[in-house]
Amino acid sequence: MKALWIFAHPEQRSLSGALRDEGLRTLRGQGHEVRESDLYAMDWKPVVDSADFGAAANGRLFVGPTSKDAYRDGELSEDIVAEHGKLDWADTVILQFPLWWYGMPAILKGWFDRVFVNGFGYGVTHPDGHTLRYGEGRLAGKRAMVIVTAGAPAVTMGPHGVNGELNDLLFPLQHGTLFYAGMSVLPPLAVYGANRVSPGEYEAAATRLRDRLHTLRTTTPLPFRFQNHGDYDENLVLREELTCGNTGLDVHYTRA
Ligand SMILES: Cc1cc2nc3c(=O)[nH]c(=O)nc-3n(C[C@H](O)[C@H](O)[C@H](O)COP(=O)(O)O)c2cc1C
């Protein structure tokens, strides 16, 4: 396995840092190759600006990440190109972060904004002209897994918990970004109640982490519906007979 571990936490000596170390040890101990993108340690620039696409703008005003030319013509910033190289190399991508305001830290959002450019993360087309997304795309064939720590207790992120269910909170990342770009997304690993973790609770979390890393290749991915496999009509709306009268995010899973 070739695993890319993307880590978004400002403090190495944190619960997240300890779990990351545990995870890297586990993967390397199994003989897997691992590369890292430790975003704070890299001082990753989290905002898209004209410097990213300057050469591709050809004298026009800022064209931003919507310019396909920048990727195709190899005119992206070096730090973006380096991340593309790591993603191309990897067959497995781990994304680890603390839940901050129901989502990922801004530095990780900014990693996606800058790295998943047109022609790489989106805007990828089949030779017959149709757009490859939601289960197909540049990153098809790779597996991704989110590892998240959350201050909230587990029950408050259960079916009727006040914080909402974790997979709903992670829908923009797991469905709208990772699956969108073609990746198979494994169920997330969450450590709840992460602000007060006893040594026993830490050991339990580390054991769950090791178990999930041992089974990365055999775990069944979240059953998101593919865009181009017939479930959606020509307007990309789920076919009536498949909705079972339901609405909301759950309809985009085949189990719905
Ligand atoms: C800015 C910020 C926002 C947070 N938002 C949430 C949240 O929306 N839901 C939640 O359960 N915990 C939230 N927390 C708590 C963190 O998830 C928690 O402190 C962290 O996962 C603990 O792991 P760490 O010690 O490795 O940072 C937030 C913490 C911070 C600092």
The ligand as a Gaussian input file, in Angstrom:
#p B3LYP/6-31G(d) Opt

LIG

0 1
 C      -12.169000      26.360000      16.781000
 C      -12.718000      25.084000      17.345000
 C      -13.951000      24.628000      16.902000
 C      -14.468000      23.425000      17.376000
 N      -15.655000      22.971000      16.867000
 C      -16.138000      21.771000      17.269000
 C      -17.345000      21.230000      16.708000
 O      -17.985000      21.831000      15.847000
 N      -17.789000      20.027000      17.148000
 C      -17.109000      19.316000      18.106000
 O      -17.544000      18.225000      18.463000
 N      -15.939000      19.798000      18.656000
 C      -15.439000      20.989000      18.248000
 N      -14.266000      21.471000      18.784000
 C      -13.500000      20.614000      19.713000
 C      -12.377000      19.870000      18.987000
 O      -12.898000      19.001000      18.005000
 C      -11.510000      19.115000      19.957000
 O      -10.956000      20.062000      20.854000
 C      -10.385000      18.351000      19.308000
 O      -10.887000      17.386000      18.409000
 C       -9.547000      17.646000      20.347000
 O       -8.425000      17.040000      19.725000
 P       -6.977000      17.707000      19.857000
 O       -6.646000      17.717000      21.324000
 O       -6.067000      16.833000      19.053000
 O       -7.064000      19.114000      19.308000
 C      -13.735000      22.676000      18.338000
 C      -12.521000      23.167000      18.803000
 C      -12.008000      24.354000      18.323000
 C      -10.698000      24.855000      18.852000

